[in-house]
Amino acid sequence: MAATYATTFSVKSTSSAGPRISPMQTKPFSSINLSPKSSFFGSQSQSSLLVSHNTKAPKSSQRSYSYMPPHASYKVAVLGAGGGIGQPLSLLIKMSPLVSALNLYDIANVKGVAADLSHCNTPSVVADFTGAAQLADCLKGVDVVVIPAGVPRKPGMTRDDLFNINAGIVKNLVEAVADNCPEAFVHIISNPVNSTVPIAAEVLKRKGVYNPKKLFGVTTLDVVRANTFVADKKNLKLIDVDVPVIGGHAGITILPLLSKTKPEVSFSEKEVQELTVRIQNAGTEVVEAKAGAGSATLSMAYAAARFVESSLRALDGDSDVYECAYVQSDLTELPFFASRVKLGRNGVEAVISKEIEGLSEYEEKALEALKEELKASIDKVLLY
């Protein structure tokens, strides 16, 4: 799957790079190859990043590559760049050789973040924008908008508490997106994602620019956690592990399909129960461990950066990009649902239905159980 499942950021190991799949060699979904040589950024992006960090001429003994490096030509905006997720996320996006311009927006404290990141010797030019008066300028001509803005979850806070605060923040930001870059990919990170994505959809509809193929709820962190926990439990090479996660992005609406784990591995009933609950409650695990000092910011930044890079590779013509995301979907009776999707230049090219076929009895029951809660989160938008 062209490296969308890797977990390392090293820019010094040439062994992580490999030839990119030609657009004319599209693989069927059933034959996804998760190469242990893959990197977080993808083979082509990783090689280009290697070059940018190596000022010496390559020796004849070094490996050569037959493809052209990607051209930094995409403009990304991070709305909420001064926050706990926004800062590390902006750093990771700054590392991408596909990004030519990185616009950072927040209501305060973003100028220093931009100044700091601008010293990194990667291709993108960093610009800062502070306050509502500068939001339009931040968004003009942007290809990908990432929205981590809002308050983090604190001990004792429910997703409903978050909704009451973050819904208005997302609404205002998406209105600006609709006015200034209506063709952009929009990545929603602000929780509760189960509700903020439908809010974004309604805003875009009212503005007359809604394209369901370009609106994403970023649920990549659930996949990242599932892969990590399964690899640890089963003593597998993490880079080989792929666990699809469907449903939503909160509590029991998060459903890891352990029966679909690659490579194939068996789980006892107890292991399925324990792993599922841990993946569902992983956010609370971090909130409690930080004891009121924050939520899952670093792992969320990592997962969001992975999804951004996948989107950029799809925009750049990579025909083998798959990720799980919360999108408008007809897989179930619910209007929004998280599942694996194929990404292309125009956004979602296909929703992969095969993975919700042939589920285990435990997964079938969990799927039915999550629907009621997910529906309530979506319906809440109608009352907002």
KEKE-3310 file (N, C-alpha, C; in steps of 0.2 Angstrom, whole numbers, plus 5000, padded with zeros to 4 digits):
npx = (5004:5010:5017:5009:5007:5018:5029:5040:5051:5063:5076:5088:5091:5094:5089:5075:5069:5061:5056:5043:5026:5020:5007:5000:5000:4991:4986:4975:4964:4964:4977:4986:5002:5012:5026:5041:5051:5046:5042:5036:5033:5031:5039:5044:5043:5051:5064:5066:5067:5078:5088:5087:5093:5106:5121:5132:5139:5132:5140:5147:5144:5132:5114:5104:5090:5076:5065:5058:5060:5047:5039:5039:5024:5012:5000:4997:4986:4986:4974:4973:4986:4994:4992:4992:4991:4992:5005:5016:5011:5012:5026:5029:5022:5029:5041:5038:5042:5033:5026:5024:5021:5017:5004:5001:4988:4981:4972:4980:4997:5004:5014:5027:5028:5028:5040:5049:5048:5051:5065:5069:5077:5068:5058:5046:5038:5035:5021:5013:4997:4986:4972:4954:4954:4964:4962:4956:4966:4975:4969:4968:4970:4974:4977:4976:4967:4969:4961:4964:4959:4952:4946:4955:4951:4948:4951:4936:4928:4916:4912:4901:4902:4914:4908:4899:4908:4917:4910:4906:4918:4923:4913:4914:4927:4926:4917:4925:4934:4925:4922:4935:4944:4936:4938:4947:4955:4948:4952:4946:4950:4946:4938:4921:4924:4914:4903:4908:4912:4899:4894:4903:4900:4886:4888:4896:4887:4877:4884:4885:4895:4898:4907:4907:4917:4929:4929:4935:4935:4947:4953:4964:4972:4966:4968:4982:4984:4978:4986:4998:4996:4991:5003:5012:5005:5005:5018:5023:5031:5030:5029:5023:5010:4993:4978:4962:4950:4934:4918:4916:4924:4925:4924:4913:4910:4921:4928:4939:4944:4948:4948:4952:4965:4981:4998:4989:4982:4979:4967:4962:4946:4946:4957:4953:4942:4949:4959:4950:4943:4954:4959:4948:4947:4959:4962:4957:4965:4977:4974:4971:4984:4991:4986:4977:4985:4984:4979:4979:4991:5003:5003:4992:4995:5005:4997:4988:4997:5002:4990:4988:5000:4997:4986:4992:5000:4991:4985:4996:4996:4999:4993:4990:4984:4978:4968:4960:4945:4933:4919:4907:4896:4889:4890:4883:4867:4869:4873:4886:4902:4916:4928:4939:4946:4949:4961:4962:4966:4955:4949:4940:4940:4935:4925:4929:4921:4923:4929:4920:4913:4910:4912:4918:4908:4908:4912:4901:4891:4896:4896:4883:4879:4886:4880:4869:4874:4883:4873:4866:4876:4878:4865:4863:4869:4858:4851:4859)
npy = (4994:5006:5012:5018:5013:5013:5017:5025:5039:5041:5050:5046:5033:5025:5013:5013:5018:5015:5009:5018:5015:5014:5025:5017:5005:5000:4992:4979:4980:4969:4964:4971:4977:4978:4984:4980:4989:5001:5019:5032:5043:5038:5030:5038:5052:5050:5048:5060:5068:5063:5067:5081:5082:5079:5085:5081:5074:5059:5043:5031:5018:5019:5016:5019:5027:5025:5033:5050:5063:5069:5084:5099:5106:5109:5117:5119:5122:5124:5125:5131:5130:5134:5126:5111:5100:5106:5112:5101:5094:5103:5104:5091:5091:5101:5094:5087:5083:5086:5098:5115:5127:5132:5136:5144:5145:5153:5159:5166:5167:5161:5166:5164:5151:5149:5156:5148:5136:5140:5139:5127:5116:5112:5110:5119:5135:5144:5153:5165:5168:5177:5178:5182:5191:5189:5176:5173:5176:5167:5155:5156:5149:5136:5119:5108:5108:5108:5104:5106:5114:5120:5115:5104:5088:5086:5078:5071:5077:5075:5069:5076:5088:5093:5095:5105:5116:5115:5114:5127:5133:5125:5127:5140:5141:5132:5139:5149:5142:5137:5149:5153:5143:5132:5121:5113:5099:5094:5091:5086:5087:5091:5087:5082:5071:5063:5071:5084:5083:5080:5093:5102:5097:5102:5116:5118:5113:5123:5134:5130:5123:5110:5095:5079:5070:5076:5079:5075:5065:5064:5049:5041:5040:5030:5018:5018:5016:5004:4996:4997:4991:4978:4973:4973:4965:4953:4951:4955:4962:4978:4987:4978:4976:4978:4984:4987:5000:5003:5013:5025:5039:5038:5031:5017:5018:5016:5003:4991:4980:4966:4953:4955:4958:4960:4954:4938:4933:4924:4927:4925:4925:4932:4941:4948:4955:4963:4970:4977:4985:4992:5000:5007:5015:5022:5035:5041:5034:5041:5054:5053:5048:5060:5068:5079:5088:5088:5081:5067:5072:5071:5059:5060:5071:5064:5054:5062:5069:5058:5056:5067:5067:5056:5061:5071:5063:5056:5067:5070:5061:5047:5031:5022:5023:5021:5024:5023:5033:5044:5047:5053:5041:5025:5013:5008:5011:5023:5041:5045:5037:5028:5020:5010:5019:5023:5034:5048:5060:5068:5066:5055:5040:5028:5018:5006:4991:4978:4974:4975:4964:4947:4947:4943:4935:4943:4955:4958:4960:4971:4980:4983:4988:5000:5008:5015:5024:5031:5036:5045:5055:5060:5065:5075:5086:5091:5097:5108)
npz = (5000:4997:5007:5017:5030:5038:5052:5055:5056:5051:5043:5038:5035:5020:5017:5018:5007:4992:4975:4967:4964:4948:4940:4931:4935:4944:4959:4964:4978:4986:4985:4993:4997:5011:5013:5022:5020:5019:5022:5033:5026:5013:4998:4988:4992:5004:4998:4992:5003:5009:5000:5002:5014:5012:5008:5001:4986:4979:4982:4971:4975:4982:4983:4968:4961:4950:4948:4947:4959:4970:4966:4976:4978:4984:4994:5011:5024:5042:5054:5069:5073:5084:5095:5106:5097:5085:5084:5084:5073:5063:5062:5057:5045:5039:5036:5025:5008:4998:5000:4997:5002:5019:5028:5043:5055:5069:5084:5092:5097:5086:5078:5083:5082:5069:5065:5071:5065:5052:5051:5048:5036:5025:5010:5010:5012:5026:5033:5044:5052:5061:5070:5066:5056:5047:5042:5030:5021:5024:5019:5005:4990:4995:4995:5004:5019:5036:5052:5068:5077:5093:5109:5120:5126:5144:5160:5166:5156:5144:5127:5123:5131:5124:5112:5113:5114:5104:5092:5087:5084:5074:5064:5061:5056:5045:5037:5032:5025:5015:5008:5003:4999:4992:4985:4991:5000:5015:5031:5046:5063:5075:5090:5095:5083:5077:5076:5072:5059:5052:5055:5048:5035:5033:5034:5022:5013:5014:5009:4996:4991:4994:4993:4995:4993:4997:5010:5026:5041:5052:5057:5059:5070:5077:5070:5070:5084:5085:5077:5084:5097:5094:5087:5098:5107:5100:5097:5084:5069:5069:5058:5048:5052:5050:5054:5051:5055:5059:5059:5070:5079:5093:5109:5110:5097:5089:5081:5080:5067:5071:5066:5053:5053:5046:5045:5044:5060:5075:5088:5105:5113:5124:5122:5110:5116:5126:5118:5110:5119:5124:5113:5110:5121:5122:5121:5133:5141:5139:5143:5156:5161:5158:5168:5169:5162:5148:5132:5120:5111:5104:5098:5090:5082:5075:5068:5061:5052:5045:5038:5031:5022:5015:5008:5000:4992:4985:4978:4971:4961:4965:4963:4972:4986:5001:5015:5032:5036:5042:5033:5022:5018:5011:5016:5027:5035:5040:5038:5038:5040:5046:5037:5027:5013:4996:4990:4979:4966:4966:4978:4988:4980:4981:4992:5003:5003:5006:5017:5028:5026:5030:5044:5061:5074:5086:5081:5072:5082:5089:5079:5076:5089:5090:5080:5085:5094:5086:5077:5085:5088:5075:5073:5082:5076:5069:5078:5082)
capx = (5000:5014:5020:5004:5006:5024:5028:5046:5052:5071:5078:5095:5092:5092:5085:5068:5066:5060:5053:5036:5022:5017:5000:4998:5001:4986:4985:4968:4964:4965:4984:4990:5008:5015:5033:5045:5056:5042:5043:5030:5031:5031:5045:5046:5044:5057:5070:5068:5069:5085:5092:5087:5097:5113:5124:5137:5137:5132:5145:5144:5141:5125:5108:5101:5083:5074:5060:5059:5058:5041:5040:5035:5019:5006:4999:4993:4985:4984:4970:4974:4993:4998:4990:4995:4992:4994:5013:5020:5008:5015:5033:5029:5020:5035:5046:5036:5044:5027:5023:5028:5019:5013:5001:4999:4983:4978:4969:4986:5004:5006:5020:5033:5028:5030:5047:5053:5048:5054:5072:5070:5079:5064:5056:5040:5039:5030:5019:5009:4991:4983:4965:4949:4955:4969:4960:4955:4972:4978:4966:4968:4974:4976:4975:4973:4966:4969:4958:4965:4958:4947:4949:4957:4947:4951:4948:4929:4925:4913:4912:4896:4905:4918:4904:4896:4913:4921:4906:4906:4924:4923:4908:4917:4933:4924:4914:4930:4936:4920:4923:4942:4947:4931:4940:4953:4953:4947:4954:4944:4953:4943:4933:4920:4924:4908:4898:4910:4912:4893:4893:4906:4896:4881:4891:4898:4881:4873:4888:4884:4902:4900:4910:4908:4924:4934:4928:4937:4936:4954:4952:4970:4975:4963:4972:4989:4984:4977:4992:5003:4994:4991:5010:5014:5002:5007:5025:5024:5035:5025:5028:5020:5004:4988:4971:4957:4946:4928:4913:4917:4930:4924:4921:4912:4909:4928:4928:4945:4942:4954:4948:4954:4972:4986:4997:4984:4984:4973:4966:4957:4940:4949:4962:4948:4939:4954:4962:4945:4942:4960:4959:4942:4948:4966:4962:4956:4972:4982:4971:4972:4991:4994:4983:4975:4990:4983:4976:4984:4993:5009:5001:4987:4999:5008:4992:4986:5002:5001:4984:4990:5005:4993:4982:4996:5003:4985:4985:5002:4995:5000:4987:4989:4984:4972:4968:4953:4943:4926:4917:4900:4896:4883:4891:4878:4861:4871:4876:4894:4904:4923:4931:4945:4944:4955:4961:4964:4967:4948:4947:4938:4938:4931:4924:4931:4916:4925:4932:4915:4910:4913:4915:4917:4902:4909:4912:4894:4887:4899:4894:4876:4879:4889:4876:4864:4878:4885:4868:4865:4881:4876:4858:4865:4870:4852:4848:4864)
capy = (5000:5012:5015:5022:5010:5013:5021:5028:5045:5042:5052:5044:5026:5024:5007:5014:5020:5010:5012:5020:5011:5018:5025:5013:4998:5000:4986:4978:4981:4963:4962:4977:4975:4982:4982:4982:4994:5007:5024:5036:5048:5035:5029:5044:5057:5049:5048:5067:5071:5061:5071:5088:5082:5076:5090:5078:5070:5052:5039:5026:5012:5020:5014:5024:5026:5026:5038:5057:5064:5073:5092:5102:5110:5109:5122:5116:5126:5121:5130:5129:5128:5136:5122:5105:5096:5110:5113:5095:5092:5108:5102:5085:5093:5104:5089:5084:5086:5088:5104:5121:5132:5129:5142:5142:5150:5153:5166:5169:5163:5157:5169:5161:5144:5150:5158:5142:5131:5142:5138:5120:5117:5108:5115:5123:5142:5145:5160:5164:5172:5178:5181:5181:5196:5186:5169:5172:5176:5160:5150:5157:5144:5131:5112:5104:5112:5103:5108:5103:5119:5118:5114:5097:5084:5086:5073:5072:5080:5070:5071:5081:5094:5095:5097:5112:5121:5115:5114:5133:5134:5121:5130:5147:5139:5129:5144:5153:5137:5138:5156:5155:5137:5127:5114:5110:5093:5097:5086:5088:5083:5094:5082:5075:5070:5060:5077:5090:5082:5082:5100:5104:5096:5106:5122:5118:5113:5130:5138:5128:5120:5103:5089:5073:5066:5080:5081:5069:5065:5060:5043:5038:5038:5023:5013:5018:5013:4997:4992:4997:4987:4971:4971:4972:4959:4946:4951:4956:4968:4984:4989:4973:4975:4983:4983:4992:5002:5006:5016:5032:5041:5040:5026:5011:5018:5014:4996:4988:4973:4961:4947:4957:4960:4958:4947:4934:4931:4922:4930:4922:4929:4937:4945:4952:4960:4967:4974:4982:4990:4997:5004:5012:5020:5024:5043:5042:5032:5047:5060:5051:5048:5067:5070:5086:5092:5088:5075:5064:5077:5069:5053:5063:5074:5059:5051:5067:5070:5053:5056:5073:5064:5051:5065:5074:5058:5055:5073:5070:5056:5040:5028:5016:5026:5019:5025:5023:5039:5045:5051:5052:5034:5021:5006:5007:5016:5030:5045:5046:5031:5027:5014:5011:5022:5024:5042:5050:5067:5071:5064:5048:5037:5022:5016:4999:4988:4971:4973:4974:4957:4941:4949:4938:4936:4948:4961:4959:4963:4977:4985:4985:4992:5006:5012:5019:5030:5035:5040:5050:5060:5064:5068:5081:5092:5094:5102:5113)
capz = (5000:4996:5013:5021:5036:5042:5058:5057:5053:5050:5036:5037:5032:5013:5016:5019:5001:4987:4969:4967:4959:4942:4940:4926:4938:4950:4962:4967:4985:4989:4985:4996:4999:5016:5013:5028:5018:5018:5027:5035:5020:5006:4996:4984:4997:5008:4995:4991:5009:5010:4996:5005:5020:5011:5004:4997:4980:4981:4980:4966:4978:4985:4979:4964:4960:4943:4947:4948:4965:4969:4966:4981:4974:4987:4999:5016:5030:5048:5057:5076:5073:5090:5100:5107:5091:5079:5084:5082:5067:5058:5061:5053:5038:5036:5034:5018:5002:4993:5002:4995:5007:5025:5031:5050:5058:5076:5086:5096:5098:5081:5075:5086:5080:5062:5065:5073:5059:5046:5051:5046:5029:5020:5004:5011:5015:5032:5034:5050:5051:5067:5071:5061:5050:5043:5041:5023:5017:5026:5015:4998:4986:4998:4993:5010:5025:5042:5057:5074:5082:5098:5116:5121:5132:5150:5164:5167:5151:5139:5120:5123:5133:5119:5106:5115:5113:5097:5086:5085:5081:5067:5060:5059:5051:5038:5033:5029:5020:5009:5005:5001:4995:4992:4981:4995:5004:5022:5036:5053:5068:5081:5092:5093:5075:5075:5075:5069:5052:5049:5055:5042:5029:5033:5032:5015:5009:5014:5005:4990:4989:4997:4989:5000:4992:4999:5017:5030:5048:5053:5062:5058:5076:5079:5066:5073:5090:5084:5074:5089:5102:5091:5086:5105:5110:5096:5095:5077:5067:5069:5051:5044:5054:5047:5057:5049:5060:5056:5063:5071:5082:5100:5113:5107:5089:5087:5080:5076:5064:5072:5062:5046:5054:5042:5043:5048:5067:5079:5094:5109:5114:5129:5118:5106:5121:5129:5113:5107:5124:5125:5107:5111:5127:5122:5122:5140:5144:5139:5147:5163:5162:5159:5174:5168:5158:5141:5129:5116:5106:5100:5093:5086:5077:5070:5064:5056:5047:5040:5033:5026:5017:5010:5004:4996:4987:4980:4974:4966:4956:4967:4962:4977:4992:5005:5022:5035:5037:5043:5027:5019:5016:5010:5018:5032:5034:5043:5032:5039:5043:5045:5034:5022:5007:4991:4989:4972:4965:4967:4985:4989:4974:4982:4999:5002:5007:5007:5024:5033:5025:5034:5051:5067:5078:5091:5077:5070:5087:5090:5074:5077:5095:5089:5076:5089:5097:5081:5074:5090:5087:5069:5073:5086:5072:5067:5084:5084)
cpx = (5004:5015:5015:5004:5013:5024:5035:5047:5059:5072:5085:5096:5090:5088:5077:5065:5065:5056:5045:5032:5019:5010:4997:4998:4997:4985:4978:4969:4966:4972:4988:4996:5011:5022:5037:5050:5052:5044:5036:5028:5030:5038:5048:5048:5050:5063:5072:5070:5076:5090:5093:5092:5105:5116:5130:5135:5137:5138:5142:5142:5134:5120:5106:5094:5081:5069:5062:5057:5052:5043:5036:5030:5013:5006:4995:4992:4983:4980:4970:4981:4997:4996:4994:4996:4994:5002:5016:5017:5011:5022:5033:5027:5026:5040:5044:5039:5039:5024:5027:5027:5015:5011:4998:4994:4981:4975:4975:4992:5006:5013:5026:5034:5031:5038:5051:5054:5051:5062:5074:5071:5075:5061:5051:5042:5033:5028:5014:5003:4988:4977:4961:4951:4960:4967:4959:4961:4976:4976:4966:4973:4977:4973:4973:4973:4965:4967:4959:4962:4952:4950:4950:4952:4951:4948:4941:4925:4922:4913:4907:4898:4910:4914:4902:4901:4916:4917:4906:4912:4925:4919:4911:4923:4931:4920:4919:4933:4931:4921:4930:4945:4942:4933:4945:4950:4953:4947:4951:4947:4949:4938:4927:4919:4917:4902:4901:4911:4905:4891:4897:4903:4890:4883:4892:4892:4877:4877:4888:4890:4903:4902:4911:4915:4930:4934:4930:4937:4942:4953:4959:4973:4972:4967:4979:4989:4983:4983:4997:5002:4994:4999:5013:5012:5004:5014:5027:5028:5030:5024:5024:5012:4999:4981:4966:4952:4940:4923:4914:4924:4929:4921:4919:4910:4916:4928:4934:4942:4948:4954:4951:4962:4976:4993:4992:4986:4978:4973:4961:4951:4942:4953:4958:4945:4944:4957:4957:4944:4948:4960:4953:4943:4955:4966:4961:4962:4977:4980:4972:4980:4994:4991:4981:4979:4989:4980:4981:4985:4998:5007:4996:4990:5002:5003:4990:4991:5003:4996:4985:4995:5001:4989:4986:4999:4997:4984:4990:5001:4997:4993:4985:4989:4977:4973:4960:4952:4936:4923:4910:4900:4889:4884:4886:4872:4863:4874:4883:4896:4912:4924:4937:4942:4950:4955:4964:4965:4960:4945:4946:4936:4934:4931:4925:4926:4918:4927:4926:4911:4914:4916:4914:4910:4902:4909:4905:4890:4889:4897:4887:4875:4881:4885:4872:4868:4880:4879:4866:4869:4880:4870:4859:4866:4864:4849:4853:4862)
cpy = (5006:5015:5018:5019:5010:5018:5024:5034:5046:5045:5051:5037:5026:5018:5007:5016:5015:5013:5013:5016:5016:5019:5020:5006:4998:4993:4985:4978:4975:4961:4968:4974:4980:4980:4985:4988:5001:5012:5028:5040:5045:5035:5035:5050:5056:5050:5056:5070:5069:5066:5078:5088:5080:5081:5087:5074:5063:5048:5033:5020:5013:5018:5020:5022:5029:5031:5045:5058:5069:5080:5095:5107:5111:5114:5119:5122:5122:5126:5127:5127:5130:5131:5115:5100:5099:5111:5107:5093:5097:5106:5096:5086:5097:5100:5086:5087:5088:5095:5110:5127:5129:5136:5140:5148:5148:5159:5169:5164:5159:5160:5166:5154:5144:5151:5152:5137:5133:5141:5131:5120:5111:5113:5120:5130:5142:5152:5159:5169:5171:5181:5181:5186:5193:5179:5168:5172:5170:5155:5150:5153:5138:5124:5108:5108:5107:5107:5104:5108:5117:5117:5106:5094:5084:5080:5075:5075:5074:5073:5076:5088:5097:5098:5104:5118:5121:5115:5121:5135:5131:5125:5136:5146:5137:5134:5148:5148:5137:5144:5157:5149:5132:5121:5110:5103:5096:5091:5089:5083:5085:5089:5086:5075:5068:5066:5083:5089:5083:5090:5104:5103:5100:5113:5123:5117:5120:5135:5136:5125:5113:5098:5084:5070:5070:5082:5074:5070:5061:5055:5039:5036:5031:5017:5013:5015:5005:4993:4991:4991:4980:4969:4969:4966:4952:4946:4951:4962:4973:4986:4985:4973:4981:4980:4988:4993:5006:5009:5023:5033:5042:5033:5020:5011:5017:5006:4993:4981:4968:4955:4948:4959:4956:4959:4943:4932:4929:4925:4926:4927:4934:4943:4950:4957:4965:4972:4979:4987:4995:5002:5009:5017:5023:5032:5044:5040:5037:5053:5059:5051:5055:5071:5078:5090:5092:5081:5072:5069:5075:5064:5055:5067:5069:5056:5056:5069:5064:5053:5062:5071:5060:5055:5069:5069:5057:5061:5073:5065:5048:5037:5022:5019:5025:5021:5024:5031:5039:5050:5049:5045:5030:5014:5004:5012:5023:5034:5046:5039:5030:5020:5015:5014:5023:5031:5043:5058:5071:5069:5057:5045:5031:5021:5009:4995:4981:4970:4973:4968:4952:4943:4943:4940:4942:4955:4963:4963:4970:4982:4987:4989:4999:5011:5017:5025:5034:5040:5046:5056:5064:5068:5075:5087:5095:5099:5107:5119)
cpz = (5000:5002:5018:5028:5040:5048:5060:5053:5050:5043:5034:5034:5025:5012:5016:5012:4996:4981:4970:4962:4954:4942:4935:4929:4945:4953:4964:4974:4989:4989:4988:4998:5004:5017:5019:5027:5018:5024:5028:5029:5013:5003:4992:4988:5001:5005:4994:4997:5011:5007:4999:5011:5019:5006:5000:4991:4982:4978:4975:4969:4981:4980:4974:4963:4953:4942:4949:4955:4965:4970:4972:4978:4977:4993:5004:5021:5036:5052:5065:5077:5079:5096:5101:5102:5086:5079:5081:5075:5062:5057:5056:5046:5035:5033:5027:5012:4996:4995:5000:4999:5013:5028:5038:5053:5065:5078:5090:5096:5092:5077:5077:5083:5072:5061:5066:5067:5053:5045:5049:5038:5025:5015:5006:5014:5020:5032:5040:5049:5058:5067:5065:5055:5045:5040:5033:5019:5018:5021:5008:4994:4989:4995:4998:5016:5031:5048:5064:5080:5087:5104:5116:5126:5138:5154:5166:5162:5146:5132:5119:5125:5128:5113:5107:5114:5106:5091:5083:5081:5074:5062:5057:5054:5045:5034:5029:5024:5013:5005:5001:4997:4995:4988:4985:4999:5011:5027:5043:5058:5075:5083:5095:5086:5073:5073:5071:5061:5049:5050:5049:5035:5028:5031:5025:5011:5008:5010:4998:4987:4992:4992:4994:4999:4995:5007:5021:5037:5049:5059:5062:5064:5079:5076:5069:5079:5089:5082:5080:5094:5100:5090:5093:5108:5107:5094:5088:5075:5066:5062:5046:5046:5052:5050:5055:5055:5057:5061:5064:5075:5089:5103:5109:5099:5086:5087:5076:5074:5065:5068:5055:5047:5049:5045:5047:5055:5070:5086:5098:5110:5119:5126:5114:5111:5124:5124:5111:5112:5125:5119:5108:5116:5127:5123:5129:5144:5144:5143:5154:5165:5162:5165:5174:5164:5151:5139:5125:5110:5101:5095:5088:5080:5072:5065:5059:5051:5042:5035:5028:5021:5012:5005:4998:4990:4982:4976:4969:4961:4958:4967:4967:4984:4996:5012:5025:5037:5038:5038:5026:5016:5015:5012:5023:5031:5037:5037:5033:5043:5042:5042:5030:5016:5003:4990:4982:4972:4967:4974:4985:4982:4975:4990:4999:5006:5009:5014:5029:5031:5028:5041:5056:5070:5083:5087:5074:5075:5089:5085:5075:5084:5094:5085:5080:5091:5092:5078:5079:5089:5081:5069:5077:5082:5070:5072:5085:5081)
residu = (MET:ALA:ALA:THR:TYR:ALA:THR:THR:PHE:SER:VAL:LYS:SER:THR:SER:SER:ALA:GLY:PRO:ARG:ILE:SER:PRO:MET:GLN:THR:LYS:PRO:PHE:SER:SER:ILE:ASN:LEU:SER:PRO:LYS:SER:SER:PHE:PHE:GLY:SER:GLN:SER:GLN:SER:SER:LEU:LEU:VAL:SER:HIS:ASN:THR:LYS:ALA:PRO:LYS:SER:SER:GLN:ARG:SER:TYR:SER:TYR:MET:PRO:PRO:HIS:ALA:SER:TYR:LYS:VAL:ALA:VAL:LEU:GLY:ALA:GLY:GLY:GLY:ILE:GLY:GLN:PRO:LEU:SER:LEU:LEU:ILE:LYS:MET:SER:PRO:LEU:VAL:SER:ALA:LEU:ASN:LEU:TYR:ASP:ILE:ALA:ASN:VAL:LYS:GLY:VAL:ALA:ALA:ASP:LEU:SER:HIS:CYS:ASN:THR:PRO:SER:VAL:VAL:ALA:ASP:PHE:THR:GLY:ALA:ALA:GLN:LEU:ALA:ASP:CYS:LEU:LYS:GLY:VAL:ASP:VAL:VAL:VAL:ILE:PRO:ALA:GLY:VAL:PRO:ARG:LYS:PRO:GLY:MET:THR:ARG:ASP:ASP:LEU:PHE:ASN:ILE:ASN:ALA:GLY:ILE:VAL:LYS:ASN:LEU:VAL:GLU:ALA:VAL:ALA:ASP:ASN:CYS:PRO:GLU:ALA:PHE:VAL:HIS:ILE:ILE:SER:ASN:PRO:VAL:ASN:SER:THR:VAL:PRO:ILE:ALA:ALA:GLU:VAL:LEU:LYS:ARG:LYS:GLY:VAL:TYR:ASN:PRO:LYS:LYS:LEU:PHE:GLY:VAL:THR:THR:LEU:ASP:VAL:VAL:ARG:ALA:ASN:THR:PHE:VAL:ALA:ASP:LYS:LYS:ASN:LEU:LYS:LEU:ILE:ASP:VAL:ASP:VAL:PRO:VAL:ILE:GLY:GLY:HIS:ALA:GLY:ILE:THR:ILE:LEU:PRO:LEU:LEU:SER:LYS:THR:LYS:PRO:GLU:VAL:SER:PHE:SER:GLU:LYS:GLU:VAL:GLN:GLU:LEU:THR:VAL:ARG:ILE:GLN:ASN:ALA:GLY:THR:GLU:VAL:VAL:GLU:ALA:LYS:ALA:GLY:ALA:GLY:SER:ALA:THR:LEU:SER:MET:ALA:TYR:ALA:ALA:ALA:ARG:PHE:VAL:GLU:SER:SER:LEU:ARG:ALA:LEU:ASP:GLY:ASP:SER:ASP:VAL:TYR:GLU:CYS:ALA:TYR:VAL:GLN:SER:ASP:LEU:THR:GLU:LEU:PRO:PHE:PHE:ALA:SER:ARG:VAL:LYS:LEU:GLY:ARG:ASN:GLY:VAL:GLU:ALA:VAL:ILE:SER:LYS:GLU:ILE:GLU:GLY:LEU:SER:GLU:TYR:GLU:GLU:LYS:ALA:LEU:GLU:ALA:LEU:LYS:GLU:GLU:LEU:LYS:ALA:SER:ILE:ASP:LYS:VAL:LEU:LEU:TYR)
# end
